[in-house]
C-alpha cells in the first residue's frame, strides 16, 4: 500500500472533515470542528510556521499531524509535532512519514528541540522511542457526564464578586487578554509561553471558532476580572475547558472554582452532555478540584522530546 503525506488544503471541506474524523477516532477527548481546524491553520501567526498534514493510503486519509514553532516562547528553537493515526490503519508507515515530514519542516525553520504528545499506551510509546524521543511529563484527559452525572450545587458569589459571561467583554476584551496572559505564564509545561501581542491573541484565542463567549465565565471582583474559565464547544453536545486560571493577587479564594461551576451548570442547561478537561498528572490541587466536579480520568498522554540536528 502506498502512503503519501501532503498539506491539508483549508479551502477543501473534504480535507478538514477528514482531519477532524481521524483526530476524533484517535483522540476522542478533544473537541474540534472543520471550522476550528481551518482557523487553526489560516489564523496562525506566520512565525509559528504552522502546517497541518494529512497522510493518505491509497487515497484514504489515515493520519494527521499538526506542526508548529512555539513563536510565543521566550526560549527560541522550540517546536512540536503531534501525530495521530486512525486506530484501524496503523503499521502502514503513515505515522513515521508524518513525523519525519514535520521534523524536516521544523529543522528548516530553525527548531533545535521538538516535542510530541503520545497516548500512554505501549505501542504509541514504543513508536516515539524508536524515533529517538524520550519521555518528559504526562497529563490526564478527564471526562464529565454532563447529561447524567451530578454537579456541585450552585453557590452565590461572595460580596463584591460577580460572575459574568465572556460575551460581556465583547466590546473590549483587553482585560481578559491581560488575565489570560498572567495565568498562562504560570502554567506548568515544557515550553514557556508569553502573550505579548494583543492582536495575535484576538485572532488565535478570542475569535477562535470553538470559544464559546456565553459559557466562558469570568469572576469579577470590585469591577476587576480576577479569575476565569474559557470554554470551547462544538456547538452541539461537547464542551471542553480551554483554560481556567486566577490572577495572582486573587488566588486562594475559590474564584476559578466558582466560575467553572457556574459555566458547567449553564452548559448542561444549554444541552451539552459531556465535558472534557486536562491536567498535568502531578497537579494534585487541580485534579482534586476536577474530581469534586465529577470528572474522571479517561486517558493519559506523555510528552516526549528529542533534539534536532
C-alpha positions as CSV (number, residue, x, y, z in Angstrom):
1,X,0.0,0.0,0.0
2,X,1.3,3.5,-0.9
3,X,1.3,6.2,1.7
4,X,1.8,9.8,0.9
5,X,1.9,12.9,3.1
6,X,0.6,16.3,1.9
7,X,-0.6,19.6,3.4
8,X,-4.2,20.0,4.3
9,X,-6.0,22.3,1.9
10,X,-8.1,24.6,4.2
11,X,-10.4,25.6,1.3
12,X,-11.3,21.9,0.6
13,X,-14.0,20.8,3.0
14,X,-13.3,17.1,2.5
15,X,-9.8,17.7,3.8
16,X,-10.8,19.4,7.0
17,X,-13.6,16.9,7.6
18,X,-11.1,14.1,7.2
19,X,-8.7,15.8,9.6
20,X,-11.5,16.1,12.2
21,X,-12.7,12.5,11.7
22,X,-9.2,10.9,12.1
23,X,-8.4,13.0,15.1
24,X,-11.8,12.2,16.7
25,X,-11.1,8.4,16.2
26,X,-7.5,8.6,17.5
27,X,-8.2,11.1,20.3
28,X,-11.8,11.2,21.2
29,X,-11.2,13.5,24.2
30,X,-10.6,16.6,22.2
31,X,-13.2,19.0,20.7
32,X,-12.7,20.0,17.1
33,X,-14.8,21.1,14.1
34,X,-14.0,21.7,10.4
35,X,-14.2,25.4,11.2
36,X,-11.7,25.2,14.0
37,X,-9.2,23.1,12.0
38,X,-9.4,25.7,9.2
39,X,-9.0,28.6,11.7
40,X,-6.0,26.9,13.4
41,X,-4.2,27.0,10.1
42,X,-5.3,30.2,8.4
43,X,-5.4,32.2,11.7
44,X,-2.0,31.1,12.9
45,X,0.8,33.6,13.4
46,X,3.3,33.5,10.5
47,X,6.2,33.0,12.9
48,X,4.6,29.7,14.0
49,X,5.3,28.2,10.6
50,X,2.2,26.1,11.2
51,X,1.4,23.2,9.0
52,X,-1.4,20.6,9.1
53,X,-0.5,17.4,7.4
54,X,-2.6,14.5,6.1
55,X,-1.3,11.0,5.4
56,X,-3.2,9.1,2.6
57,X,-3.1,5.4,2.0
58,X,-4.4,4.5,-1.4
59,X,-6.5,7.7,-1.4
60,X,-7.9,7.3,2.1
61,X,-6.9,9.8,4.8
62,X,-5.4,7.7,7.6
63,X,-3.4,10.1,9.7
64,X,-2.9,13.7,10.7
65,X,-0.2,15.9,12.1
66,X,0.0,19.4,13.5
67,X,3.4,21.0,13.2
68,X,4.4,24.4,14.6
69,X,7.1,26.5,16.2
70,X,6.5,28.0,19.6
71,X,6.9,31.5,18.4
72,X,5.5,33.0,21.6
73,X,8.0,31.2,23.8
74,X,10.8,33.2,25.4
75,X,13.2,30.3,24.5
76,X,13.8,30.1,20.8
77,X,14.0,26.9,18.8
78,X,11.1,25.0,20.3
79,X,8.7,23.2,18.1
80,X,6.1,20.5,18.2
81,X,4.8,17.6,16.0
82,X,1.6,15.9,17.2
83,X,0.8,12.8,15.1
84,X,-2.4,10.8,15.2
85,X,-3.2,7.8,13.0
86,X,-6.6,6.1,12.5
87,X,-6.6,3.3,15.1
88,X,-7.5,0.7,12.4
89,X,-4.9,2.0,9.9
90,X,-1.7,1.8,12.0
91,X,1.5,0.0,10.9
92,X,1.3,1.2,7.3
93,X,4.1,3.8,7.7
94,X,1.8,6.8,8.0
95,X,2.9,7.8,11.5
96,X,6.6,7.6,10.6
97,X,6.2,9.6,7.4
98,X,4.1,12.3,9.1
99,X,6.7,12.6,11.9
100,X,9.7,12.8,9.5
101,X,7.9,15.4,7.4
102,X,7.1,17.5,10.4
103,X,10.6,17.3,11.8
104,X,12.2,18.3,8.5
105,X,9.9,21.3,8.4
106,X,10.8,22.4,11.9
107,X,14.5,21.8,11.3
108,X,14.4,24.0,8.2
109,X,12.6,26.7,10.3
110,X,15.4,26.7,12.9
111,X,14.0,24.4,15.6
112,X,16.5,22.6,17.8
113,X,14.1,20.8,20.0
114,X,10.8,19.1,19.1
115,X,8.0,17.9,21.4
116,X,5.2,15.5,20.8
117,X,2.3,14.3,22.9
118,X,1.8,10.5,22.8
119,X,-1.0,8.5,24.3
120,X,0.2,6.4,27.2
121,X,-0.2,3.1,25.5
122,X,2.7,0.6,24.8
123,X,2.5,0.8,21.0
124,X,2.5,4.6,20.9
125,X,5.3,4.9,23.4
126,X,7.4,2.4,21.6
127,X,6.8,4.3,18.3
128,X,8.1,7.5,19.9
129,X,11.1,5.9,21.5
130,X,12.1,4.1,18.2
131,X,12.3,7.6,16.6
132,X,14.7,9.0,19.3
133,X,12.2,10.6,21.6
134,X,12.4,10.4,25.4
135,X,9.5,10.8,27.9
136,X,9.1,14.0,29.9
137,X,6.0,14.9,31.8
138,X,2.5,13.5,31.5
139,X,-1.1,14.7,31.6
140,X,-4.5,13.2,32.0
141,X,-7.6,13.7,29.9
142,X,-10.7,13.9,32.1
143,X,-14.4,13.5,31.2
144,X,-17.6,14.5,33.0
145,X,-21.0,13.1,32.1
146,X,-23.0,16.3,32.0
147,X,-26.2,14.6,30.9
148,X,-26.5,12.2,33.9
149,X,-23.8,13.0,36.5
150,X,-24.4,15.2,39.5
151,X,-22.9,18.7,39.6
152,X,-22.0,20.5,42.8
153,X,-24.8,22.9,43.8
154,X,-24.5,26.5,42.7
155,X,-23.2,28.9,45.3
156,X,-23.9,32.6,45.5
157,X,-20.8,34.7,44.8
158,X,-19.4,36.4,47.9
159,X,-19.9,40.1,48.4
160,X,-18.1,42.2,45.8
161,X,-17.8,39.3,43.4
162,X,-20.0,38.8,40.3
163,X,-19.9,36.1,37.6
164,X,-20.1,37.4,34.1
165,X,-20.1,35.7,30.7
166,X,-17.2,36.3,28.4
167,X,-19.7,37.9,26.0
168,X,-19.9,40.9,28.3
169,X,-16.4,41.8,27.3
170,X,-17.1,41.7,23.5
171,X,-16.6,45.4,23.1
172,X,-13.2,45.4,24.9
173,X,-11.7,42.0,25.7
174,X,-8.3,43.5,26.6
175,X,-8.9,42.9,30.4
176,X,-9.3,39.2,29.6
177,X,-6.1,39.2,27.5
178,X,-4.2,40.5,30.5
179,X,-5.8,37.9,32.7
180,X,-5.1,35.1,30.3
181,X,-1.5,36.2,29.8
182,X,-0.8,36.3,33.5
183,X,-2.3,32.9,34.3
184,X,-0.8,31.2,31.2
185,X,2.6,32.4,32.2
186,X,2.3,30.4,35.4
187,X,1.1,27.2,33.8
188,X,3.5,24.2,34.1
189,X,4.9,22.9,30.9
190,X,8.0,22.2,28.8
191,X,7.7,25.3,26.6
192,X,7.1,28.6,28.3
193,X,4.5,31.0,26.8
194,X,4.4,34.8,26.8
195,X,1.3,36.5,25.5
196,X,2.5,39.9,24.5
197,X,0.7,40.5,21.1
198,X,-2.9,41.5,21.7
199,X,-3.8,41.3,18.0
200,X,-2.5,37.8,17.8
201,X,-4.4,36.8,20.9
202,X,-7.6,38.3,19.4
203,X,-7.1,36.1,16.3
204,X,-5.9,32.9,17.8
205,X,-7.9,32.9,21.1
206,X,-10.7,35.4,21.3
207,X,-12.0,34.8,17.8
208,X,-11.4,31.1,17.7
209,X,-14.5,29.3,16.4
210,X,-14.6,26.9,19.3
211,X,-14.5,29.7,22.0
212,X,-18.0,30.0,23.5
213,X,-18.3,33.5,24.7
214,X,-21.6,32.8,26.5
215,X,-20.3,29.8,28.5
216,X,-16.9,31.3,29.2
217,X,-17.2,32.7,32.7
218,X,-15.3,35.5,34.4
219,X,-15.2,36.2,38.2
220,X,-15.1,40.0,38.6
221,X,-14.0,41.4,42.0
222,X,-15.0,45.0,42.6
223,X,-15.0,45.6,38.9
224,X,-11.7,43.8,38.1
225,X,-11.6,40.5,36.2
226,X,-9.9,38.2,38.7
227,X,-10.5,34.6,37.5
228,X,-12.0,32.9,34.5
229,X,-12.8,29.6,32.8
230,X,-12.5,29.7,29.0
231,X,-14.9,27.2,27.3
232,X,-14.7,25.5,23.9
233,X,-17.7,23.8,22.4
234,X,-18.6,22.2,19.2
235,X,-22.0,23.9,19.1
236,X,-23.8,20.7,19.7
237,X,-23.1,18.3,22.6
238,X,-19.4,18.6,23.5
239,X,-17.9,21.1,26.0
240,X,-14.2,21.5,26.8
241,X,-12.3,23.7,29.3
242,X,-9.8,25.7,27.3
243,X,-8.1,27.4,30.3
244,X,-9.0,28.1,33.9
245,X,-7.0,30.4,36.0
246,X,-6.9,33.1,38.6
247,X,-4.8,36.3,38.8
248,X,-2.0,36.1,41.4
249,X,-3.5,38.8,43.6
250,X,-6.8,36.9,43.9
251,X,-5.7,33.3,44.4
252,X,-6.8,31.1,47.3
253,X,-10.4,32.5,47.3
254,X,-12.1,29.8,45.2
255,X,-12.9,32.2,42.4
256,X,-12.0,29.9,39.5
257,X,-13.9,27.1,41.0
258,X,-16.9,29.3,41.4
259,X,-16.7,30.4,37.7
260,X,-16.2,26.9,36.4
261,X,-19.2,25.5,38.4
262,X,-21.5,28.3,37.0
263,X,-20.3,27.5,33.5
264,X,-20.9,23.8,33.8
265,X,-24.5,24.4,35.1
266,X,-25.2,26.7,32.2
267,X,-23.7,24.2,29.7
268,X,-26.0,21.4,31.0
269,X,-29.0,23.7,30.7
270,X,-27.9,24.5,27.1
271,X,-27.9,20.8,26.2
272,X,-24.3,19.9,26.3
273,X,-24.0,16.3,27.5
274,X,-20.3,15.7,28.0
275,X,-17.4,17.9,29.2
276,X,-13.7,17.4,28.9
277,X,-10.6,18.9,30.5
278,X,-7.0,18.1,31.1
279,X,-4.5,18.2,33.9
280,X,-0.8,17.5,34.4
281,X,-0.6,14.3,36.4
282,X,1.3,16.0,39.2
283,X,-1.1,18.9,39.5
284,X,-2.8,17.4,42.6
285,X,-4.8,20.5,43.6
286,X,-6.4,20.9,40.1
287,X,-7.1,17.2,39.9
288,X,-8.8,17.3,43.3
289,X,-11.0,20.2,42.1
290,X,-12.0,18.4,38.9
291,X,-12.8,15.2,40.9
292,X,-15.0,17.4,43.1
293,X,-16.9,18.5,39.9
294,X,-17.3,14.8,39.0
295,X,-14.7,14.4,36.3
296,X,-12.9,11.1,35.9
297,X,-9.7,10.2,34.1
298,X,-10.3,8.7,30.7
299,X,-6.8,8.6,29.2
300,X,-3.3,9.8,29.7
301,X,-0.7,11.4,27.4
302,X,3.0,11.6,27.8
303,X,5.0,14.5,26.5
304,X,8.0,13.2,24.5
305,X,11.0,15.2,23.3
306,X,14.1,15.0,21.2
307,X,16.9,17.3,19.9
308,X,17.1,18.0,16.2
309,X,20.3,18.1,14.3
